[in-house]
Amino acid sequence: MREPTDLERQQYARLRELLDVSHQRYLEAGGDPDKTHSGLPGHDYLSDAERVEMVTLMRQLAGIRILGEQAHYQGRSWQIQSPSEIQPL
């Protein structure tokens, strides 16, 4: 396994920050400190902009490319929903 690049380290650090913010908001809302909150939209304690940033970072770090409404990964592709079509629970 290769060492992460400086950019990847920065992306991982920002992703960690977003996860920490989300968890802190969960706790401030009365969440159980021994449990974790749902990561689903509307239940993740993130703003829309933070959620889009987090999903973008995760896709970049995983090597997934999004072209239009298709995801491409390791030579395969599949149809996906646009983020605006995903309904919170």
Secondary structure as the mmCIF struct_conf table of DSSP 4:
data_model
#
loop_
_struct_conf.conf_type_id
_struct_conf.id
_struct_conf.beg_label_comp_id
_struct_conf.beg_label_asym_id
_struct_conf.beg_label_seq_id
_struct_conf.end_label_comp_id
_struct_conf.end_label_asym_id
_struct_conf.end_label_seq_id
HELX_LH_PP_P HELX_LH_PP_P1 ARG A 2 THR A 5
HELX_RH_AL_P HELX_RH_AL_P1 ASP A 6 GLU A 28
TURN_TY1_P TURN_TY1_P1 ALA A 29 GLY A 30
TURN_TY1_P TURN_TY1_P2 PRO A 33 ASP A 34
BEND BEND1 LYS A 35 LYS A 35
BEND BEND2 LEU A 40 LEU A 40
TURN_TY1_P TURN_TY1_P3 PRO A 41 GLY A 42
BEND BEND3 HIS A 43 ASP A 44
HELX_RH_AL_P HELX_RH_AL_P2 ASP A 48 ALA A 62
TURN_TY1_P TURN_TY1_P4 GLY A 63 GLY A 63
STRN STRN1 ARG A 65 LEU A 67
TURN_TY1_P TURN_TY1_P5 GLY A 68 GLU A 69
STRN STRN2 GLN A 70 TYR A 73
TURN_TY1_P TURN_TY1_P6 GLN A 74 GLY A 75
STRN STRN3 ARG A 76 GLN A 79
HELX_RH_3T_P HELX_RH_3T_P1 PRO A 83 GLU A 85
HELX_LH_PP_P HELX_LH_PP_P2 ILE A 86 PRO A 88
#
